[in-house]
Amino acid sequence: WDLKPEGTLPRPCLYFSMGACLGPCVAGLTTREAYLEAVREVRMLLSGKTGQLGKVLQQRMWEAAEREEFERAARYRDLERAVKALAEGQVAELPGKGSFDVFGVEGDGRDVTAVVLVYRQGKLCDKREYHFEGADVPADGAFLSEFVPQFYEANPAVPEQVILPFAVDEPEALQGFLAAKAGRGVEVLVPKRGEKRKLLELAQENAGESFRLRFRHPAREGERLGAEVQSLFHLPNPVVRIECFDVSHTGGEAAVVSVVVWEKGKLAKREYRSFNVKTAKPGDDPAAIAEAVGRRFRRLLGEGKSLPDLVLIDGGPTQLAAARQALAEVGCQLPVVSLAKRFEEIYQDPGQPPLRLPNNHPVRLLLQKIRDEAHRFAITRHRRRRRARRLATQLLAVPGVGPTRARKLLAAFGSVDGIRAASEQELATVVGRKLAKAVKAAVSGEKA
């Protein structure tokens, strides 16, 4: 039948109840847009566009997680995994190979996720997930020593084999417990290779994705990290937005200060800004930071835009003092800290000793991530400005090319690289044939 989503039938068929159909033949069960979107996704799958379909499903997974609809998010995750497995020809079953449970775990020392893949007669018949928030234990053998017995206390069907990602602390005690529950011997394995090793890797991958979905989606992770930053620096409000400043130059030439933004758990690249240093002396990093901080917050205050909860400066106490002074001069009171590269020390007050956090401390890792992104962005913008300056010098050295024609070239081709890549014929449309040849010769040897 060529059923169309017109809603003309009185009730849906069994496929709707099974979740295998949207029910387009019954009014009110779906919309034309939702139905056509489902058709598009089926066409993606059948035409082999599994990568594109996987991105769609992953996006829906994160959107559901943002709404804290974790069951729906898990379904999207499983669909995305199924599409990926189909594309890769991944083996998920071992028909006729007996009964076994495969355990996967993932954690960060604070939260833990455990996944159990249940196989009977070699076929995957169930998958169970367990999340432990605030457990404050690593996902290791000690955790498994406690979790596996608890699992089989609640699930008395003990298989022939229990497959673990790593050895438990007391394997004999665990085997004795399982044998007593099953009334027979039970083999506990930690496979290093072969088919069951692949299934173990699948369980571990499932656990990792479930962990990230439950505990590390951007909004939830952002709330957790913001609260830790607030607590560490004794701030009045949870930290939702951080702005970081970094300066880049080559021997004082073409200095640029970057501003990158971290907001609600992720880097907000559309909010990035950069400032060409105008008044600071070449090589004076604190003065460059002060200039950029002053310009940035003078504009934000003037336009009535929201301010960050924390300002992060790349540098030591001197850069921190310069940023604080600049904020005071524009009448802005914000918490400011700096992160010095050499020992990754955090300065909260220029006159006080720095704070040194453990290498794996979440706040240290967060600030390093933001600082490193600011450094990358500053270098990118500095190199662009340096190339433009050097090209402008070369262009102005060509007889007949003055500032006006140089600006026209940049406007026409968009960038330094655009001018360099342009042909003589293309250059001639802006400066004429005679000058085009000279311009091409001048820029052809320029290197980034």
N, C-alpha and C positions, 0 to 999 in steps of 0.2 A: 504493500500500500504506500501511496505517496502522501503521507499525513503531513499537513502543514500546521504551524502553531497558531491556529485560529480559535481553539477552545470550543469545538462544536459537540464533543461527546459528553455524556452525563457523568462518567466516572473513569478514573485511570485504570490501566491494566496492572497485572502483577509486577511488571518491570519497574513501575513507579514505586511500589511498596518495597521492592528489593534495592532501591537506590540506583537502578541501572538506567533510568530514564527520567527526564525532567517533567514529563507529563504535559507536553505542548497541546495535546488534543482536548484538554479540559481547561475551561476558563479559570484564571486566577492562580494556577499552579506555577506558572513561570511567565516570562515575558519574551517577546520576539527577540529582543536584544540578547538576553541570556541564552536563549536557544541557539541563535546564530553564532554566539561566542563559543558554545559547546561544539557546534559543527566545525568551526574554524580550528579548534584544538584537535578534534578527531582527524581533520585533514592534515594538520601538522604531523601527527603521529604516523598516519598512513603514508605520508610523502617523505618520511625519514627525517623531518626537521625536529629531532628529539632534543637537540640543544636549545632551540628556541622555545619549545614547549616546556622544558625543564625550568627555564628562567621565569616563565609565566607562573608555573606552579610554586616556585620558590618565592616569588614576590607575594603571592597569595598567602603562603605559609607565614611570612613575616607580618603581613597585614593582620592576619588572624591572631598572631602572637601579641601584636601591639594592643589588640582589643582584649587580650587575656582569654581568648577562646582557644584554649590549648588542645582540646580534643579535635576541633576543626583543623587547627594548625598541624596536628600530628597526621591527620588524614592527607593533607596536602603534601606533607613531607614524605609519607609512604608512597603517594602517587609519583612524586618526583624521583624517588629512589627506584620505583618500578620502571619508569621511563629510562632512567640511566642504566639500569641492569639490562633492559631490553636492547639498548644501543650497544652495550659492551659485551653482550652475550654472557653475562655473569651467572655463575652456577650458584643457586641458592638451595638446591635439594640434592639428596643422594638416595634415590629410590632403592628400597630393599636393603639398606645398610644399617638397619637396627634402630633403636630408640635412644636418643641422647638429648640433653639440654646444653645449650651453648650460652655462656655468660659473657657479657661485655660490660665494662665499667669505665666511667669518665668522671673526673673531678678536679678541683683546684685547691684542695685543702680546706675549703669552706663548705662547698656544696658538692653533692655526689649524685650521679645517675647510674642506675644499673638496668641493663636490658637482658632478658632471657629469651632466646629463640628455642622453641619447643619442637623437637623433631620426633615423629613416630613412624616407624618403618621407613626411615630416611626422608620422609616428607615433612616440610615445614607446616605445622598445623596451628601454631599460636605464637604470638609475641607479646611479652609482658614488660612493662616499664615501671620503674620505681624511682622516685625522686626524694632526696634527703636534703632539705634546705637547712643551712646552718649546722650541719653535722660536725664541722670542724675536724674532719679526719681525712687523710689522704686515701685515694682510690687504689689501694694496694692489697697485698696478701692478708694483712690484718683485717681490713674491711671485709674481704671475702670470707674469712674465717667466721665472722659473725653473721654476715648476710645469707650465705648459702644455707646454714641450718634453719634460719628464720624462714627462708623461702620454702623449704620442704616441710616445715611445721604447718605452714598455711596451704601448701600444695603437696599432698601426701603421695601423689603418683611419681615415684622415684624411677628414673629410667635406668638403662643398663650402663650408660656412661654419662659422666658430668664433665664438661669441657670448660676449662678456665683459662683466662689470659695469662696468669702467672701463678706460681705456687703459693699455697696458703702457709700460714705459720706452723700449723701442726697437722700435716696431711694424714697421719695415722688416725688421729682423733676424728677428723672429718669423714674418712672412709668408714670407720667404725660406726659413726652416727648414721650414715647413709645406709650401710648394710643392715643395721637394726631396724630402720624405717621400712626398708624394702623386703626384708626377710631373705635376702640373698646378697651375693657380692655385687658391689658397684665399683666400677673403674673410674678413677679421677684422672683426667688427662690434661696436660699442657702441651698441645701439639706444636712442633717447630716447623713442620712442612706437611705437604700433602693436602688432600681434599678437606680434611677437617680444620686444617690451619686456615684455609680460605674462608670456611664458615666462621671461624673465630674472628678473623679480620672483619668479616661482615658484621658480626655482633658488636665488635669494638667501634666500627664506623657508625652503626646505629646508635650506640651509646653516646658517642661524641656529638652526633647531630641532635639527639634528644636533649643532651645537656645544654648545648648552645641555644636550642629553641626555648627551653624552660628557664634557664638562668642567665643567658647572655644575649638575648635579643636587645638591640640598641637602646630602646627606651628603658627597659628594666635595668640593664647594665649601667646606663647613664645615671639613673636614680641612685643605684648602690654606690657608684664611684663618687657621685656628687656629695652624698652623705659622708663618705670617708674623708673627702677633701675638707668638708665643713668641720668635721670633728678634729682632724689633724691641726688645722690652722685656727681653730676656735672662731669660726665665722658665724655671724648672726643668722644667716639663711643657707639652705641647701644650695649647692653650686650646680647650676643648670648650664651656664655659659662661661667659657674661659676664652680670653683673647691673648695671643702670644706674639711678642715682638722679637724680631731678629734682624741684624744688620749684615750685609754682605758687600764687599768691595775688593778690588785688587790694588793693593798699595795705595788705598785712598781714592782710586779712580772709580767713577760711576757708582758711587755708594747708593744702595737701596735698602730700605727697611721694610720688611714684610710684616703683615698682620694676618695670622690664621685664626680660625674660630672653631672651637669645639663646643657643640651644643646638643643636649639631650642624648648623649652617648655616642655621638659620631662627629667626624669632621664635616663642617658645613662649608664646602668649597665655594659655593656661590657668594659667601660672605667674605672671602679673602680680599685683602687690599694690599697695595704696595705704595710706598712713598719714595720719590726721588729726593735724596738729601740736597737741600739748597743752601742752608745757612751754616751748618756745622763745618768745621775745618776738615780737610781730607785726613782720614785715619783716626779721627776722634770719635770712637764708637759711642761712648756715653752721651756726647752731644748729639750724635745722630739719633740715638734712641729717644732722647728728650725732645728733639724736634718732631719726630714722628708721633710720639705719644701726645704731645701738645696739639698737633694738627688733627689727629684722630678724634680726640675727645672734645676738642673745641667744636668740631663739626657735629658729633653725635649730640652734644648738649644743645647746639644751635638749632638742630633739626628735630629735637624732641624725641630722639630714638632711644630705645632701651639700651641700658649699659650692661656690661658683663658682671658676673658675680665675683670674678677673680681675674687679675691681670698677671700674666706670666712673662718674665723678661729672660732672654737668653744672655747669661753673663753672671758676674759676681756682684759684690756689694757696691762697686762704683756705678755699674749700670742700673742697679736697683735704686740707688740714691738719686740718679738723674731722672729716672722715670717718676719717682715720687715727687720730686720737685716740679716736674712738668705738670703733673696732675694737680698739684696745689696751686700752680699759677693759673690754671683754667677753672679753678673752683670746683674740682671734682674729687670726692673722697671715695676711694675704692681700695680694697685690699690688693696688695701687690707683693709678689714673691719673685725671686730669680733663681735660675738653675744653672750652676757653673759646670762646664763640660768636664774639667779635669778629673774631679772626684765625684761628679754628680751630686754636689752639695746644694742644699736648698737654703737660701737666705731670706729671712723674713724681716730682718732689721739690719741695715748696713753696719751698725755698731755692735751687733751681737754675733756670737759664734754660729756657724751654719748647722743645719740639721742634716744628719746622714741617715738615710733609711736603708734597710736591707735591699739587696738586689732585686728580690721578688716582691717587694711591697707594692700593692696595687696603685697607690698614689704616685710613687716614684715611676712606675711603668707608664702611668697615664701622662704625667708631666714630660717624661722623655719622649713619648710618642708625639705629643703636641709640639714640643721644642724641635724635634727632628723634622717634622713637617714644615715648621716655620723656616728652618734652615734650608730645606730643599727648595721651598718657594722663593726665599730670598736669593739664593744662588741663581735660580732660573731667571728671575727678573733682573738681577745684576748683569748677567751675561747678555741678556737682550739689550739692556741699556748700553753696555760697553761696546757691543757690536754696532749699535746705531751711532754712537759717538765716533767710532773709528771710521765707519763708512761715511758719515757726514764730513769728516776731515778729508777723506779721499775725494768725495764728490766736490767739495769746495775748492780742492786743488785743481780741478779740471777747469780750464779757461772757459768762461761763459756760463758756468754753473754757480749761482749764488744761493743764498738762503731760501729765496722764493721757489726756485726750481728744485732745490733739494727737498723742500716740503711737498711740492707737487709729486715728486717721485715716490715719496713715502706714502702719500695719500692714494696714489694710483695703484701701488703694488702691495700696500698693506703692512709691509715689514721689511727689515733688512734682507732676510732670506728671499723675499719676493722680488726685490730689485736684483739680487744676485742671480736668481733663476730666470729672470726675464730675458728674452731674446733681443737682439738689436732692433728688430722690427717693432717689437712691443715697446721698447724704450723710446723709439722714434715717435710714437704716437703722443708722447708727453713732452719730449725736449727737442724733437726734430732729428732728422737723419744724421746731420753733421755731429751733433753733440752725443747722439746715441752710441756711436762707435767709441768715443773717448770715455763715456761713462762706463760702458761695458768693460773696457780695458782696465779702468781704474778699480772696479769692484771684483774683477775675476780672481784676483790673488788674495782677497780678504778671507781670513779664516777666523772661526769662532774662538 
